[in-house]
Amino acid sequence: MSEKSGAKIFKQKCSQCHTVEAGAGHKQGPNLTGLFGRQSGQAGGYSYTSANKNSGIIWDDSTLFQYLLNPKKMIKGTKMVFAGMKKPKDRKDLIAYLKKTCA
């Protein structure tokens, strides 16, 4: 896993909708600080769909790896417009970056 590659992937595919810096505001998507170990739909101050709030998903490496493959399949009714990432290495690299940056 490469955090450097993950940072590049985040910048290209995620940063237009998400922030990772503590205290940074929400964009179209929520700020991802504190993501790991948190239940889906629980970041304060962000307006989630009921699908996200009621999914019961706790974010960890495994759930995020699955979600990033096809968000709309994993949480039917999510407003996340991202189509997903097919390459397992890209998802692993992105997760490595998020683990370092969002802790």
Summary of the structure (lengths in Angstrom):
residues: 103
radius of gyration: 12.5
end to end distance: 17.1
largest distance: 34.1
contacts: 282
relative contact order: 0.23
helix: 41%
strand: 2%
